[in-house]
Amino acid sequence: MAIYFSSVLYLTVAIFFGTNAYAIPVSSISYSADKETVIYSNGSSVIFSATSTKATWGKDHTTKTITYLFADKTKNLVVSSISAAAGAPTYIANVQTIVTRYGDGVVKSTVTNRATASQVTWGTDHRTKTTSYIFLDGTQNTVITFVSPMVGAPTYSLDVQSIVTTYGDGTVKSTATTNATSTQVTWGKDHMTKTTTYRFLNGHSTPWSVRWQELF
C-alpha cells in the first residue's frame, strides 16, 4: 500500500530557444517506492530518485513505514506489514533456544527446548568424547570434549597396592603396583592369632590376621 503526499501544485520544465523560454505544465506526478515520475503536458516524462529515505516502525512492531523524500520536497510513504520471524536455533549442550523477533528487532518470544535423546561415542584415543543431542525438530547439537584419564582409588591385596588408571570410555590405561614399605607382626593374647600389618608409602596400612591351629 502506498500513501502519496505532494507539495507540488504546479511544476514546469523550461525549454530554451535562443533567448525565449517556454514552460511546459505538468500533467501528473506518480510514485513507485523511491521513484517519482513526472509527466508533462507534451507527453514527455522524467523519473527522479529519492534524495533520502527514512524507515519507522509502529507500536505493534509489525507496521513499517518507509518515507521517501524527493528534491521537490514531496514525499512517498510506503507502508507494509512484516510478520515476526523465528531465528535459527542456537544450542548450549542439550538446550535449544529459538528467538522470534519482530521486524524492528524487538524480541517477541524465546522458546527453550531440551534434547529428546542423546548419543555418546568415543574416539580411538579413548579421550575424545562426542555427545550428539537430538531435538524434537530433528536438529542435532554435537558437543566434543576431551576427557583426561582418571586415577582410581588404591586397592590392596596383602603386601601389594594396585592403582588402576582408566580412560573416560572405561578402557584401562595402566595398572601400577607397589609393595609395602614395611611389615609388622603382632600376636594376640591367645598366642595363636598372628596379625601381619603391611604399611605403604602413602601411609595406608593393611592388617592381615591368621589364627594358628593348636598342634596338641
Contacts in CASP RR format, 6 or more apart in sequence:
PFRMAT RR
TARGET T0000
AUTHOR 0000-0000-0000
METHOD contacts of the structure
MODEL  1
MAIYFSSVLYLTVAIFFGTNAYAIPVSSISYSADKETVIYSNGSSVIFSA
TSTKATWGKDHTTKTITYLFADKTKNLVVSSISAAAGAPTYIANVQTIVT
RYGDGVVKSTVTNRATASQVTWGTDHRTKTTSYIFLDGTQNTVITFVSPM
VGAPTYSLDVQSIVTTYGDGTVKSTATTNATSTQVTWGKDHMTKTTTYRF
LNGHSTPWSVRWQELF
1 78 0 8 1.000
1 79 0 8 1.000
1 80 0 8 1.000
2 31 0 8 1.000
2 32 0 8 1.000
2 33 0 8 1.000
2 76 0 8 1.000
2 77 0 8 1.000
2 78 0 8 1.000
2 79 0 8 1.000
3 76 0 8 1.000
3 77 0 8 1.000
3 78 0 8 1.000
3 79 0 8 1.000
4 30 0 8 1.000
4 31 0 8 1.000
4 74 0 8 1.000
4 75 0 8 1.000
4 76 0 8 1.000
4 77 0 8 1.000
5 74 0 8 1.000
5 75 0 8 1.000
5 76 0 8 1.000
5 77 0 8 1.000
6 29 0 8 1.000
6 74 0 8 1.000
6 75 0 8 1.000
7 72 0 8 1.000
7 73 0 8 1.000
7 74 0 8 1.000
8 26 0 8 1.000
8 29 0 8 1.000
8 72 0 8 1.000
8 73 0 8 1.000
8 74 0 8 1.000
10 25 0 8 1.000
10 26 0 8 1.000
11 26 0 8 1.000
11 29 0 8 1.000
11 38 0 8 1.000
11 72 0 8 1.000
12 23 0 8 1.000
12 24 0 8 1.000
12 25 0 8 1.000
12 26 0 8 1.000
13 23 0 8 1.000
13 24 0 8 1.000
13 40 0 8 1.000
13 44 0 8 1.000
13 46 0 8 1.000
14 21 0 8 1.000
14 22 0 8 1.000
14 23 0 8 1.000
14 24 0 8 1.000
15 21 0 8 1.000
15 22 0 8 1.000
15 24 0 8 1.000
16 22 0 8 1.000
24 40 0 8 1.000
24 41 0 8 1.000
24 42 0 8 1.000
24 44 0 8 1.000
25 40 0 8 1.000
25 41 0 8 1.000
26 38 0 8 1.000
26 39 0 8 1.000
26 40 0 8 1.000
26 41 0 8 1.000
27 39 0 8 1.000
27 40 0 8 1.000
27 41 0 8 1.000
27 43 0 8 1.000
28 38 0 8 1.000
28 39 0 8 1.000
29 36 0 8 1.000
29 37 0 8 1.000
29 38 0 8 1.000
29 39 0 8 1.000
29 74 0 8 1.000
30 36 0 8 1.000
30 37 0 8 1.000
30 39 0 8 1.000
31 37 0 8 1.000
31 68 0 8 1.000
31 76 0 8 1.000
33 66 0 8 1.000
33 68 0 8 1.000
33 76 0 8 1.000
33 78 0 8 1.000
34 49 0 8 1.000
34 50 0 8 1.000
34 53 0 8 1.000
34 68 0 8 1.000
34 76 0 8 1.000
35 47 0 8 1.000
35 48 0 8 1.000
35 49 0 8 1.000
35 50 0 8 1.000
36 47 0 8 1.000
36 48 0 8 1.000
36 49 0 8 1.000
36 50 0 8 1.000
36 70 0 8 1.000
36 72 0 8 1.000
36 74 0 8 1.000
36 76 0 8 1.000
37 45 0 8 1.000
37 46 0 8 1.000
37 47 0 8 1.000
37 48 0 8 1.000
38 45 0 8 1.000
38 46 0 8 1.000
38 47 0 8 1.000
38 48 0 8 1.000
39 45 0 8 1.000
40 46 0 8 1.000
48 70 0 8 1.000
48 71 0 8 1.000
48 72 0 8 1.000
50 68 0 8 1.000
50 69 0 8 1.000
50 70 0 8 1.000
50 76 0 8 1.000
51 69 0 8 1.000
51 70 0 8 1.000
51 71 0 8 1.000
52 68 0 8 1.000
52 69 0 8 1.000
53 66 0 8 1.000
53 67 0 8 1.000
53 68 0 8 1.000
53 69 0 8 1.000
54 66 0 8 1.000
54 67 0 8 1.000
54 69 0 8 1.000
55 64 0 8 1.000
55 65 0 8 1.000
55 66 0 8 1.000
55 67 0 8 1.000
56 64 0 8 1.000
56 65 0 8 1.000
56 67 0 8 1.000
57 63 0 8 1.000
57 64 0 8 1.000
57 65 0 8 1.000
57 102 0 8 1.000
57 103 0 8 1.000
57 104 0 8 1.000
58 64 0 8 1.000
58 65 0 8 1.000
58 104 0 8 1.000
61 84 0 8 1.000
61 102 0 8 1.000
61 103 0 8 1.000
61 104 0 8 1.000
61 105 0 8 1.000
61 106 0 8 1.000
61 108 0 8 1.000
62 81 0 8 1.000
62 82 0 8 1.000
62 83 0 8 1.000
62 84 0 8 1.000
62 102 0 8 1.000
62 103 0 8 1.000
63 79 0 8 1.000
63 80 0 8 1.000
63 81 0 8 1.000
64 79 0 8 1.000
64 80 0 8 1.000
64 81 0 8 1.000
64 82 0 8 1.000
64 103 0 8 1.000
64 104 0 8 1.000
65 77 0 8 1.000
65 78 0 8 1.000
65 79 0 8 1.000
66 77 0 8 1.000
66 78 0 8 1.000
66 79 0 8 1.000
66 80 0 8 1.000
67 75 0 8 1.000
67 76 0 8 1.000
67 77 0 8 1.000
68 75 0 8 1.000
68 76 0 8 1.000
68 77 0 8 1.000
68 78 0 8 1.000
69 75 0 8 1.000
70 76 0 8 1.000
82 102 0 8 1.000
82 103 0 8 1.000
84 100 0 8 1.000
84 101 0 8 1.000
84 102 0 8 1.000
84 103 0 8 1.000
84 108 0 8 1.000
85 100 0 8 1.000
85 101 0 8 1.000
85 103 0 8 1.000
86 98 0 8 1.000
86 99 0 8 1.000
86 100 0 8 1.000
87 98 0 8 1.000
87 99 0 8 1.000
87 100 0 8 1.000
87 101 0 8 1.000
89 96 0 8 1.000
89 97 0 8 1.000
89 98 0 8 1.000
89 135 0 8 1.000
89 137 0 8 1.000
89 139 0 8 1.000
90 96 0 8 1.000
90 97 0 8 1.000
90 98 0 8 1.000
90 99 0 8 1.000
91 97 0 8 1.000
91 133 0 8 1.000
91 141 0 8 1.000
93 131 0 8 1.000
93 133 0 8 1.000
93 141 0 8 1.000
93 143 0 8 1.000
94 114 0 8 1.000
94 115 0 8 1.000
94 118 0 8 1.000
94 133 0 8 1.000
94 141 0 8 1.000
95 112 0 8 1.000
95 113 0 8 1.000
95 114 0 8 1.000
95 115 0 8 1.000
96 112 0 8 1.000
96 113 0 8 1.000
96 114 0 8 1.000
96 115 0 8 1.000
96 135 0 8 1.000
96 137 0 8 1.000
96 139 0 8 1.000
96 141 0 8 1.000
97 110 0 8 1.000
97 111 0 8 1.000
97 112 0 8 1.000
97 113 0 8 1.000
98 110 0 8 1.000
98 111 0 8 1.000
98 112 0 8 1.000
98 113 0 8 1.000
99 107 0 8 1.000
99 109 0 8 1.000
99 110 0 8 1.000
99 111 0 8 1.000
100 107 0 8 1.000
100 108 0 8 1.000
100 109 0 8 1.000
100 110 0 8 1.000
100 111 0 8 1.000
101 107 0 8 1.000
101 108 0 8 1.000
102 108 0 8 1.000
113 135 0 8 1.000
113 136 0 8 1.000
113 137 0 8 1.000
115 133 0 8 1.000
115 134 0 8 1.000
115 135 0 8 1.000
115 141 0 8 1.000
116 134 0 8 1.000
116 135 0 8 1.000
116 136 0 8 1.000
117 133 0 8 1.000
117 134 0 8 1.000
118 131 0 8 1.000
118 132 0 8 1.000
118 133 0 8 1.000
118 134 0 8 1.000
119 131 0 8 1.000
119 132 0 8 1.000
119 134 0 8 1.000
120 129 0 8 1.000
120 130 0 8 1.000
120 131 0 8 1.000
120 132 0 8 1.000
121 129 0 8 1.000
121 130 0 8 1.000
121 132 0 8 1.000
122 128 0 8 1.000
122 129 0 8 1.000
122 130 0 8 1.000
122 168 0 8 1.000
122 169 0 8 1.000
123 129 0 8 1.000
123 130 0 8 1.000
123 169 0 8 1.000
126 149 0 8 1.000
126 167 0 8 1.000
126 168 0 8 1.000
126 169 0 8 1.000
126 170 0 8 1.000
126 171 0 8 1.000
126 173 0 8 1.000
127 146 0 8 1.000
127 147 0 8 1.000
127 148 0 8 1.000
127 149 0 8 1.000
127 167 0 8 1.000
127 168 0 8 1.000
128 144 0 8 1.000
128 145 0 8 1.000
128 146 0 8 1.000
129 144 0 8 1.000
129 145 0 8 1.000
129 146 0 8 1.000
129 147 0 8 1.000
129 168 0 8 1.000
129 169 0 8 1.000
130 142 0 8 1.000
130 143 0 8 1.000
130 144 0 8 1.000
131 142 0 8 1.000
131 143 0 8 1.000
131 144 0 8 1.000
131 145 0 8 1.000
132 140 0 8 1.000
132 141 0 8 1.000
132 142 0 8 1.000
132 143 0 8 1.000
133 140 0 8 1.000
133 141 0 8 1.000
133 142 0 8 1.000
133 143 0 8 1.000
134 140 0 8 1.000
135 141 0 8 1.000
147 167 0 8 1.000
147 168 0 8 1.000
149 165 0 8 1.000
149 166 0 8 1.000
149 167 0 8 1.000
149 168 0 8 1.000
149 173 0 8 1.000
150 165 0 8 1.000
150 166 0 8 1.000
150 168 0 8 1.000
151 163 0 8 1.000
151 164 0 8 1.000
151 165 0 8 1.000
152 163 0 8 1.000
152 164 0 8 1.000
152 165 0 8 1.000
152 166 0 8 1.000
153 163 0 8 1.000
154 161 0 8 1.000
154 162 0 8 1.000
154 163 0 8 1.000
154 200 0 8 1.000
154 202 0 8 1.000
154 204 0 8 1.000
155 161 0 8 1.000
155 162 0 8 1.000
155 163 0 8 1.000
155 164 0 8 1.000
156 162 0 8 1.000
156 198 0 8 1.000
156 200 0 8 1.000
156 204 0 8 1.000
156 206 0 8 1.000
158 198 0 8 1.000
158 206 0 8 1.000
158 208 0 8 1.000
159 179 0 8 1.000
159 180 0 8 1.000
159 183 0 8 1.000
159 198 0 8 1.000
159 206 0 8 1.000
160 177 0 8 1.000
160 178 0 8 1.000
160 179 0 8 1.000
160 180 0 8 1.000
161 177 0 8 1.000
161 178 0 8 1.000
161 179 0 8 1.000
161 180 0 8 1.000
161 200 0 8 1.000
161 202 0 8 1.000
161 204 0 8 1.000
162 175 0 8 1.000
162 176 0 8 1.000
162 177 0 8 1.000
163 175 0 8 1.000
163 176 0 8 1.000
163 177 0 8 1.000
164 172 0 8 1.000
164 174 0 8 1.000
164 175 0 8 1.000
164 176 0 8 1.000
165 172 0 8 1.000
165 173 0 8 1.000
165 174 0 8 1.000
165 175 0 8 1.000
165 176 0 8 1.000
166 172 0 8 1.000
166 173 0 8 1.000
167 173 0 8 1.000
178 200 0 8 1.000
178 201 0 8 1.000
180 198 0 8 1.000
180 199 0 8 1.000
180 200 0 8 1.000
180 206 0 8 1.000
181 199 0 8 1.000
181 200 0 8 1.000
181 201 0 8 1.000
182 198 0 8 1.000
182 199 0 8 1.000
183 196 0 8 1.000
183 197 0 8 1.000
183 198 0 8 1.000
183 199 0 8 1.000
184 196 0 8 1.000
184 197 0 8 1.000
184 199 0 8 1.000
185 194 0 8 1.000
185 195 0 8 1.000
185 196 0 8 1.000
185 197 0 8 1.000
186 194 0 8 1.000
186 195 0 8 1.000
186 197 0 8 1.000
187 193 0 8 1.000
187 194 0 8 1.000
187 195 0 8 1.000
188 194 0 8 1.000
188 195 0 8 1.000
192 211 0 8 1.000
192 212 0 8 1.000
192 213 0 8 1.000
192 214 0 8 1.000
193 209 0 8 1.000
193 210 0 8 1.000
193 211 0 8 1.000
193 212 0 8 1.000
194 209 0 8 1.000
194 210 0 8 1.000
194 211 0 8 1.000
194 212 0 8 1.000
195 207 0 8 1.000
195 208 0 8 1.000
195 209 0 8 1.000
195 210 0 8 1.000
196 207 0 8 1.000
196 208 0 8 1.000
196 209 0 8 1.000
196 210 0 8 1.000
197 205 0 8 1.000
197 206 0 8 1.000
197 207 0 8 1.000
197 208 0 8 1.000
198 205 0 8 1.000
198 206 0 8 1.000
198 207 0 8 1.000
198 208 0 8 1.000
199 205 0 8 1.000
200 206 0 8 1.000
END
